[in-house]
Amino acid sequence: MEQAVDWAKVGLSLGLPFGLALAAMASAMGLARAVTAAMEAMARQPEAATKIQGAMILGCASIEALTIYVFVTVLLFGFGLIKI
């Protein structure tokens, strides 16, 4: 007897790693743009470097947090703690 294919699980098993990879790439590009812009701003206005650096660090932390949220979601679905 054939087993029925659970297409939701198949979709999740393909979609979650792809979503994590997409989030990691977008996060890397966002971090690169944020740091580049902050370095250019510090080069233009060295007297405001501490304020710019603080804002850059907060921005980078929030960008990285989004990637961590995606990773945690993938782990929760992967270990079966969240079910459809």
C-alpha positions as CSV (number, residue, x, y, z in Angstrom):
1,M,0.0,0.0,0.0
2,E,1.3,3.4,-0.9
3,Q,1.6,6.1,1.6
4,A,0.0,9.5,0.9
5,V,2.5,12.3,0.3
6,D,2.1,15.2,2.8
7,W,2.7,18.1,0.5
8,A,2.8,20.6,3.3
9,K,5.8,18.8,4.8
10,V,7.5,18.6,1.4
11,G,6.9,22.3,0.8
12,L,8.3,23.2,4.3
13,S,11.3,20.9,3.8
14,L,12.2,22.7,0.6
15,G,11.0,26.2,1.5
16,L,12.5,26.7,4.9
17,P,16.1,26.2,4.0
18,F,15.6,28.3,0.9
19,G,14.0,31.0,3.1
20,L,16.9,30.9,5.5
21,A,19.4,31.2,2.7
22,L,17.5,34.1,1.2
23,A,17.3,35.8,4.6
24,A,21.1,35.3,5.2
25,M,21.9,36.8,1.8
26,A,19.6,39.7,2.3
27,S,21.1,40.3,5.7
28,A,24.6,40.2,4.4
29,M,23.7,42.7,1.7
30,G,21.9,45.0,4.1
31,L,24.8,44.9,6.6
32,A,27.3,45.7,3.8
33,R,25.3,48.7,2.7
34,A,24.8,49.9,6.3
35,V,28.5,49.7,7.1
36,T,29.5,51.2,3.8
37,A,27.2,54.2,4.3
38,A,28.3,54.6,7.9
39,M,32.0,54.6,6.9
40,E,31.4,57.1,4.2
41,A,29.5,59.3,6.6
42,M,32.3,59.1,9.2
43,A,34.8,60.1,6.5
44,R,32.7,63.1,5.6
45,Q,32.1,64.2,9.2
46,P,34.7,62.8,11.6
47,E,33.3,64.9,14.5
48,A,30.1,62.9,14.3
49,A,31.8,59.5,14.1
50,T,30.6,58.3,17.6
51,K,27.0,59.1,16.9
52,I,27.2,57.5,13.4
53,Q,28.9,54.4,14.8
54,G,26.3,54.0,17.5
55,A,23.5,54.2,15.0
56,M,25.3,51.8,12.7
57,I,25.7,49.2,15.5
58,L,22.0,49.4,16.4
59,G,21.1,49.0,12.8
60,C,23.4,46.1,12.3
61,A,22.0,44.4,15.4
62,S,18.4,44.7,14.2
63,I,19.3,43.4,10.7
64,E,21.1,40.4,12.2
65,A,18.2,39.8,14.6
66,L,15.9,39.2,11.7
67,T,18.2,36.5,10.3
68,I,18.3,34.9,13.8
69,Y,14.5,34.9,13.9
70,V,14.3,33.1,10.6
71,F,16.9,30.6,11.8
72,V,14.9,29.9,15.0
73,T,11.7,29.5,13.0
74,V,13.5,27.0,10.7
75,L,14.7,25.0,13.8
76,L,11.3,25.0,15.4
77,F,9.6,23.6,12.2
78,G,12.6,21.3,11.6
79,F,12.4,19.7,15.1
80,G,8.6,19.5,14.9
81,L,7.9,21.9,17.7
82,I,5.6,23.9,15.4
83,K,3.2,21.9,13.3
84,I,0.9,22.9,10.5
